[in-house]
Amino acid sequence: MQVFMLCLLAGLSICWFNTVCFVLCIRNFSATRCLALSLTVSFNGVSAALYTLVAKAINGSPSSYLLLNALLPLLTSLAALIPILRQPPLPSPSSSRRDVHIFFLLNVIAFLTGVYLLFLNPAAPNAATSRLLLAGALILLALPLAIPGIVVARDWALHNIYSSQLEDAEDQYDIQKELIIPGDGGLENRVLEIIPDDNDYGSLCCCSSWYNELMAKDRLVLLGEEHGAKSLIHRLDFWIYYMSYFCGGTLGLVYSNNLGQIAQSLGRTSMLVNLYSSCSFFGRLLSAAPDFLGRRFNFARTGWLAAALVPMPLAFFLLAAYAEPGDGHALLVGTALVGLSSGFIFAGAVSATSELFGPESFGVNHNIVITNIPLGSQLYGLLAALVYDANGRVVGSWHMTQAVAAMLVCMGRRCYSKTFLAWGAISTFGLAFAILLYLRTRAAYNRAARCVGRRPVPCNREDLR
């Protein structure tokens, strides 16, 4: 009963805490919210390694680990409460370029922190070495706190030293803009420029009526349009998005939950858990690539999610075909691919939800989307358990007068080969849903990219009327 209550309260607090953090990122970084969200999700991937390092530095007992899980979130939440309640005014849109540079620096620090925690943590054989590594980790974690001071100093220098040069540059830019952009262009011509036609649906099946109907039916026209819970569940794009997550990213989470038993059945050590955590962390960091490359390489975020799903079915089919006891190369490669893929999807989906269905309704919408995680965990976990039990054997003996004296143990590739095949087929369906979502939403992303550019095209429904 105690373990059940612990898991229940921990699960509720995780959902609440994640939602609050995501909403704060969206409200305070309107122009760069995707960068803020991906960075927030990325640090989730190193929290387990940090807790393990702190526990090793104390005494390494399981009780100290539980104590840290009880105290550290409370203390850090109290420390973050003051700046959250005393927020400065929201930044102007002109500061978004500066924020991009800051987030790039923060991602570099996060990368170094992840490498430090995930690769040096297993090299701590005793408490003394763990304390030394913990000191270095605390320095890396404290580096982002110096960023606000650097930004304030830079703004002061720009305001007091280079203000005259900036004013002259702005005057020249206004003159050039008046010369380049004509003022007599009618809105009607620009509206015709963005009205979707059959070419937006793709050229592969342009002669197929069912394909055009599938692409056009109830598809999103604009990004960022607010959807309440009722309108969300009536959207076809939402259910396509939901199924791509349900058959894709959730499978990676279920794989990680079963990783200990998979490692045992194939004769491997806990090295797999560390490998999955490392690759998941770097996959989460890679989810920021679309935002850093957006100006040079315009590609819809839903397309990035579809590309991130490609390694997952390949990994599961590789595990089903080549994972053998004693030969762990296929197991290591498959685990790394699943970790990278699922990490990218976990972080990228947070930004995709706010873009597709509106930032103001994100708190409710994202929690509706992630209902697929407990459903998928139950379904896919049950499938793995049934295959495992069907191929296992009883170890020990059962006595009616004793509490527990027997358990099922399965060794060899037969324990999970059918499960890997089923998971590979399911993730293939998830990839198909992700590609379909990309084809249906790429016109909206192209339209949003033109809105960000210099051409003055309509960016909302009022402009289209």
VENSUL-V552231 format. One line per field, one symbol per residue. ss: DSSP state (A for helix, B for strand, O for the rest). burial: I if it has 16 or more other ideal C-beta (glycine too) atoms within 10 Angstrom, else O. A space follows every 10 residues. Layout:
ss = ???
burial = ???
This chain:
ss = OAAAAAAAAA AAAAAAAAAA AAAAAAAAOO OOAAAAAAAA AAAAOOAAAA AAAAAAAAOO OAAAAAAAAA AAAAAAAAAA AAAAAOOOOO OOAAAAAAAA AAAAAAAAAA AAAAAAAAAA AAAOOOAAAA AAAAAAAAAA AAAAAAAAAA AAAAAAAAAA OOAAAAAAAA AAAAAAAAAA OOOOOOAAAA AAAAOOOAAA AOOOOOOOAA AAAAAAOOOO OOOOOOOOAA AAAOOAAAAA AAAAAAOOAA AAAAAAAOAA AAAAAOOOOO AAAAAAAAAA AAAAAAOOAA AAOOOOOOOO AAAAAAAAAA AAAAAAAAAA AAOBOOBOAA AAAAAAAAAA AAAAAAAAAA AAAAAAAOOO OAAAAAAAAO AAAAAAAAAA AAAAAAAAAA AOBBBBOOOO OOOOOBBBBO OOAAAOAAAA AAAAAAAAAA AAAAAAAAAA AAAAAAAAAA AAOOOOOOOO AAAAO
burial = OOOOOOOOOO OOOOOOOIIO IIIOIIOOIO IIIIIIIIII IIIIIIOIII OIIIIIIIOO OOOIIOOIOO OOOOOOOOOO OOOOOOOOOO OOOOOOOOII OIIOOIIOII OOIIOIIIOI IOOIOOOOOI OOIIOOIOOI IOOIOOOOOO OOOOOOOOOO OOOOOOOOOO OOOOOOOOOO OOOOOOOOOI OOOIOOOOOI IOOOOOOOOO OOOIIOOOII OIIIOOIOOO OIOOIOIIOI IIIIIIIIII IIIIIIOIIO IIIOIIOIOO OIIIIIIIII IIIIIIIIII IOOOOOOOII IIIIIIIIIO IIIIIIIIII OOIOOOOIOI IOIIIIIIII IIIIIIIIII IIIIIIIIII IIOOIIIIII OIIOOIOOOI OOIIOOIIOO IIOOOOOOOO OOOOOOOOOI OOIOIIIIII IIIIOIIIOI IIIIIIIIII IIIIIIIIII IOOOOOIIIO OOOOO
